[in-house]
Structure formats: C-alpha cells, structure tokens
C-alpha cells in the first residue's frame, strides 16, 4: 500500500531536486536533527514550567525505580 508524502517531505524534495554531495547531505541531516532537537527541548521546557516541576523533582525521579513487577 503506497504511503503519501506529507507537506514537509514534498517541500524538501523540491528543494533538493539535484544531486547533493555526500558532505552536504550530512550537513543537511545535522541541521534537521538540530532543528528537531530544539523543538523537543522547547516543548519539554514548556511542560516543565507549566507543571511547576523543579530540578529537585527530577533529582528525586533519577533515584526512583519506575519498573513494575509482574
């Protein structure tokens, strides 16, 4: 079953119609990864502040064991 491309994928294809050297592909990949990482960090920071979390809570969580036993 074919999968349709989303708007972002189509736009990227339009931008890079011509072959790109491997070095440029690596640079583009790094830029995309950095962009997505920034978005995740922003959303995590936003949730952190909205929920009123403190660094003390995260330090406590680091010491807890969250796995459940069957």
C-alpha positions in Angstrom: 0.0 0.0 0.0 1.6 3.3 -1.1 2.1 6.0 1.5 1.5 9.6 0.6 4.3 12.1 1.4 3.5 14.9 3.8 3.9 18.6 3.1 7.4 18.8 4.7 8.6 15.8 2.7 7.4 17.3 -0.5 9.0 20.6 0.2 12.3 19.0 0.9 12.1 17.1 -2.3 11.5 20.3 -4.2 14.5 22.0 -2.6 16.9 19.2 -3.5 15.9 18.1 -7.0 19.6 17.9 -8.0 22.1 15.5 -6.6 23.9 16.8 -3.5 27.4 15.8 -2.5 27.6 13.4 0.5 29.1 16.1 2.6 26.2 18.4 2.0 23.7 15.6 2.8 25.5 15.2 6.1 25.2 18.9 6.8 21.5 18.9 6.0 20.9 15.9 8.2 22.7 17.6 11.1 20.6 20.8 10.6 17.4 18.8 10.6 18.4 16.9 13.7 19.4 20.1 15.5 16.1 21.7 14.5 14.0 18.8 15.8 16.1 18.6 19.0 15.4 22.3 19.6 11.7 21.7 19.2 11.7 18.8 21.6 13.7 20.8 24.1 11.4 23.8 23.8 8.3 21.6 24.4 10.0 19.8 27.4 10.9 23.2 28.9 7.4 24.5 28.3 5.8 21.4 30.1 8.4 21.7 32.9 7.2 25.3 33.6 3.5 24.6 33.1 3.5 21.7 35.5 5.6 23.6 38.1 8.4 21.0 38.1 11.6 21.8 39.9 15.1 20.4 39.5 14.5 18.7 42.9 11.7 16.6 41.4 13.9 15.4 38.6 16.7 14.6 41.0 14.2 12.6 43.0 13.0 10.8 39.9 16.5 9.8 39.0 16.7 7.8 42.2 13.3 6.1 41.8 12.7 2.8 40.2 9.7 3.0 37.8 9.6 -0.5 36.5 6.6 -2.5 37.6 6.9 -6.1 38.7 4.5 -8.6 37.2 
